[in-house]
Amino acid sequence: MDYMERRRKLELKPIIYVLPVLVVLIFLNFYPIAYSIYLSMTDFSVIHFFNYHFIGLENYKFVLTSPQFLLILKNTVIWSAGSIAVMVPVGFILANIMVQPGLKGMSAFRVVYLIPWAFPAFITILIWSNMLAANGGIINDVLRALHIPAPYWLTSHRFAMLSMILVNLWLSFAYYTFVYTAALQSVPHELYEAASMDGYGALGKLRLVTIPLLKRQIAFITIFGFIFTWNNFYIPFLLTGGGPGYATQIFITYSYLEAFSYTNYALGAAYAIISIIILLVFVVLANKYTRMMSILY
């Protein structure tokens, strides 16, 4: 009997340790998502604030057939993929430079490159908003001084998304440089020495040593960067407000717009849930073809 009681206590011990984390996950993640799913199947809005009713999948039908849905989906994909297409290579290149032995000034650079990441993001975005202003912005003032046409960075369909991606690059390149530096330092130095003895230069080492050994880490960083950018709210909201028109509206900002500007909370929840479903499908497919999650165990 004593043996069985001790065994039961040992089996319960891990559950007790994990319980606080489970409670936090339930109340901060699972419950809000479950409640959002429920709200998305009602007519909850400022008109039906106290007497909303269950309407099934009507909100989802409305979203999927609305004229702006495909535009918002396209904007979200362009925003996420475009940001990753510049952030990941820039971080990887800078990290490769930083791990090179014998380069002067690397200690100072390791401090300086973290400055954009250390500043509060909303302050940085407001600074960039002023710099990119069509009239009075320092970037356009410089372009005019050089007799180069000054575009409307934040209010034109052609440049608004590009401006968001460039600001995201400024805010994020330090993080990608940092994580890639840590990954590169895990590669055994003996492999680079062996490659040098075989006559391979920097590009050969990169192709035959670095990328093969870090391909899962690269996939993990890239895919999770895509997910984070997909849900990045503050840059499109503070920089362009989703404009001009719907040119920079993405799922998360349009969900906010429906819920808190148009006061249609159920429709805003439906946009959010559709965004989550698309991301889940993407993560499952990405993990299937890259096995990125294997770096965690």
C-alpha positions as a printed Julia matrix, in Angstrom:
297×3 Matrix{Float64}:
   0.0    0.0     0.0
   2.81   2.38    0.88
   4.47   1.58   -2.46
   1.26   2.38   -4.36
   0.79   5.66   -2.5
   4.37   6.72   -3.22
   3.96   5.79   -6.87
   0.72   7.79   -7.09
   2.43  10.83   -5.56
   5.28  10.54   -8.04
   2.81  10.41  -10.92
   0.99  13.5    -9.64
   4.15  15.51   -9.04
   4.82  16.45  -12.71
   1.18  17.48  -13.1
   1.49  19.82  -10.11
   4.58  21.43  -11.62
   2.87  21.94  -15.0
  -0.47  23.08  -13.56
   0.41  26.82  -13.21
   1.5   26.93  -16.85
  -1.69  25.17  -17.94
  -3.82  27.64  -15.96
  -2.06  30.59  -17.62
  -2.45  29.02  -21.08
  -6.14  28.32  -20.51
  -7.01  31.83  -19.32
  -4.7   33.83  -21.61
  -4.88  31.73  -24.8
  -7.45  28.95  -24.99
 -10.35  30.75  -23.3
 -10.06  33.96  -25.42
  -9.82  31.9   -28.61
 -12.82  29.74  -27.62
 -14.84  32.83  -26.68
 -13.89  34.53  -29.96
 -15.09  31.46  -31.88
 -18.39  31.66  -30.03
 -18.74  35.42  -30.64
 -17.98  34.95  -34.34
 -21.1   32.77  -34.58
 -23.39  35.41  -33.08
 -24.74  38.82  -34.16
 -22.91  40.55  -31.29
 -22.54  44.25  -32.09
 -23.28  47.61  -30.53
 -26.89  47.23  -31.73
 -27.28  43.75  -30.2
 -24.99  44.37  -27.25
 -27.26  42.86  -24.6
 -29.47  40.57  -26.69
 -27.21  38.97  -29.29
 -28.14  35.6   -30.79
 -26.41  32.57  -32.26
 -26.43  32.75  -36.07
 -24.07  29.9   -36.99
 -21.65  30.46  -39.86
 -23.35  33.53  -41.32
 -20.49  35.84  -40.38
 -17.99  33.52  -42.05
 -20.1   33.4   -45.21
 -20.26  37.19  -45.22
 -16.49  37.53  -44.74
 -15.53  34.97  -47.39
 -17.88  36.52  -49.97
 -17.1   40.15  -49.16
 -15.28  42.13  -51.89
 -12.43  43.14  -49.56
 -11.59  39.64  -48.25
  -9.26  38.6   -51.09
  -7.59  42.03  -51.04
  -6.95  41.78  -47.29
  -5.65  38.22  -47.71
  -3.32  39.36  -50.51
  -2.12  42.32  -48.44
  -1.42  40.09  -45.44
   0.58  37.61  -47.53
   2.56  40.37  -49.26
   3.23  42.1   -45.94
   4.4   38.9   -44.23
   6.34  37.35  -47.12
   7.83  40.69  -48.19
   9.06  41.46  -44.69
  10.61  38.02  -44.26
  12.2   38.23  -47.73
  14.32  41.17  -46.55
  14.61  40.61  -42.79
  15.92  37.04  -42.89
  18.69  37.6   -45.5
  19.81  40.87  -43.87
  19.99  39.23  -40.43
  21.79  36.18  -41.83
  24.36  38.29  -43.72
  25.08  40.54  -40.74
  25.37  37.52  -38.46
  27.9   35.92  -40.82
  29.93  39.12  -40.77
  29.83  39.31  -36.97
  31.17  35.79  -36.42
  34.16  36.29  -38.68
  37.35  36.24  -36.57
  39.74  39.17  -36.6
  37.38  41.9   -37.81
  37.96  45.23  -36.07
  35.14  47.17  -34.47
  32.87  44.17  -33.92
  32.49  44.87  -30.19
  31.15  48.35  -30.92
  28.93  47.06  -33.72
  27.39  44.43  -31.42
  26.2   47.28  -29.21
  25.14  49.7   -31.96
  23.05  47.24  -33.99
  20.8   46.55  -30.99
  19.74  50.19  -30.69
  16.73  49.94  -33.08
  15.53  46.88  -31.19
  16.0   48.53  -27.78
  13.81  51.56  -28.56
  10.05  51.25  -27.9
   8.5   50.24  -31.2
   5.71  52.81  -31.19
   8.21  55.66  -30.76
  10.31  54.33  -33.64
   7.21  54.04  -35.85
   6.15  57.61  -35.08
   9.66  58.84  -35.93
   9.56  56.97  -39.23
   6.1   58.36  -39.9
   7.49  61.88  -39.63
  10.56  61.0   -41.7
   8.39  59.53  -44.48
   5.92  62.42  -44.53
   5.31  63.73  -48.05
   5.8   67.34  -46.96
   8.37  68.15  -44.31
   9.73  64.6   -44.04
  13.51  64.45  -44.03
  13.65  61.67  -46.64
  11.67  63.64  -49.2
  13.62  66.8   -48.36
  16.85  64.97  -49.18
  15.38  63.56  -52.41
  14.22  67.02  -53.51
  17.65  68.47  -52.73
  19.12  65.82  -55.05
  16.47  66.65  -57.7
  14.91  63.18  -57.34
  11.09  62.9   -57.44
   9.76  62.64  -53.89
   7.01  60.01  -53.61
   4.07  59.91  -51.23
   5.46  57.12  -49.08
   2.5   56.56  -46.78
  -0.46  57.72  -48.85
   0.12  56.12  -52.26
  -0.9   52.61  -53.26
   2.52  52.08  -54.82
   4.72  52.93  -51.83
   2.63  52.41  -48.67
   3.27  48.66  -48.36
   6.94  49.12  -49.24
   7.24  51.74  -46.49
   5.75  49.34  -43.96
   8.18  46.58  -44.95
  11.2   48.92  -44.69
  10.13  50.12  -41.24
   9.63  46.51  -40.18
  13.15  45.74  -41.42
  14.56  48.55  -39.28
  12.7   47.3   -36.21
  13.52  43.61  -36.69
  16.93  43.18  -38.31
  18.68  43.31  -34.91
  16.61  40.37  -33.63
  17.33  38.23  -36.71
  21.02  39.12  -36.54
  21.08  38.12  -32.88
  19.39  34.72  -33.34
  21.42  33.86  -36.44
  24.63  34.8   -34.62
  23.73  32.33  -31.86
  22.96  29.65  -34.46
  26.21  30.23  -36.36
  28.27  29.98  -33.18
  26.92  26.45  -32.69
  28.59  25.24  -35.9
  31.87  23.44  -35.05
  34.85  25.53  -36.15
  36.69  22.37  -37.21
  34.31  21.96  -40.15
  35.28  25.38  -41.49
  38.95  24.51  -41.07
  38.43  21.26  -42.99
  36.63  23.15  -45.75
  39.54  25.63  -45.94
  42.02  22.77  -46.25
  39.95  21.41  -49.14
  40.29  24.75  -50.89
  36.8   26.16  -50.33
  36.35  29.91  -49.9
  33.7   31.84  -47.96
  30.86  31.02  -50.37
  31.86  27.36  -50.5
  31.83  27.13  -46.7
  28.45  28.83  -46.64
  27.0   26.4   -49.22
  28.57  23.18  -47.92
  28.84  23.74  -44.16
  26.7   26.57  -42.8
  23.43  26.16  -44.69
  23.23  22.32  -44.5
  23.89  22.36  -40.75
  21.51  25.22  -40.02
  18.73  24.52  -42.52
  16.2   23.56  -39.83
  17.12  26.55  -37.68
  16.77  28.79  -40.73
  13.37  27.26  -41.51
  12.26  27.69  -37.88
  13.36  31.34  -37.7
  11.85  32.13  -41.11
   8.47  30.5   -40.47
   8.03  31.9   -36.98
   9.1   35.3   -38.28
   6.37  34.97  -40.92
   3.82  34.13  -38.2
   4.89  37.06  -36.03
   4.75  39.46  -38.98
   1.33  38.13  -40.03
   0.03  39.16  -36.59
   2.06  42.37  -36.35
  -0.5   45.04  -35.54
   1.36  48.19  -34.56
   3.28  48.94  -37.78
   0.3   48.98  -40.21
  -1.95  50.56  -37.6
   0.38  53.39  -36.57
   2.19  53.98  -39.87
  -0.57  53.87  -42.51
  -3.76  53.05  -40.61
  -4.48  50.43  -43.26
  -4.63  53.06  -46.0
  -4.76  54.45  -48.49
  -8.16  52.81  -48.82
  -7.57  49.11  -48.18
  -4.05  49.13  -49.65
  -2.32  48.11  -46.4
  -5.18  46.54  -44.47
  -4.22  43.13  -43.11
  -6.31  40.64  -41.16
  -5.4   41.85  -37.7
  -5.95  45.54  -38.44
  -9.2   44.93  -40.29
 -10.43  42.72  -37.45
  -9.74  45.63  -35.1
 -11.47  48.04  -37.51
 -14.62  45.91  -37.7
 -14.77  45.42  -33.94
 -13.86  48.83  -32.55
 -14.54  51.31  -35.36
 -17.6   49.72  -36.96
 -18.61  48.16  -33.58
 -19.39  44.84  -35.26
 -17.62  42.66  -32.72
 -18.82  39.35  -34.13
 -17.55  40.15  -37.62
 -14.22  41.29  -36.18
 -13.96  37.98  -34.32
 -14.73  36.09  -37.56
 -11.85  37.83  -39.35
  -9.55  36.95  -36.45
 -10.56  33.27  -36.44
 -10.14  32.99  -40.22
  -6.66  34.47  -39.84
  -5.82  31.9   -37.16
  -7.08  29.03  -39.32
  -4.97  30.16  -42.29
  -1.9   30.4   -40.05
  -2.52  26.96  -38.55
  -2.74  25.4   -42.01
   0.46  27.19  -43.0
   2.33  26.0   -39.88
   1.21  22.38  -40.34
   2.3   22.37  -44.0
   5.56  24.18  -43.23
   6.45  21.74  -40.47
   5.59  18.79  -42.7
   8.02  19.89  -45.42
  10.79  21.44  -43.29
  10.59  19.45  -39.99
  11.38  22.75  -38.31
   9.96  21.69  -34.93
  12.62  19.0   -34.61
  15.08  21.64  -33.33
  12.98  21.86  -30.16
  13.57  18.25  -29.11
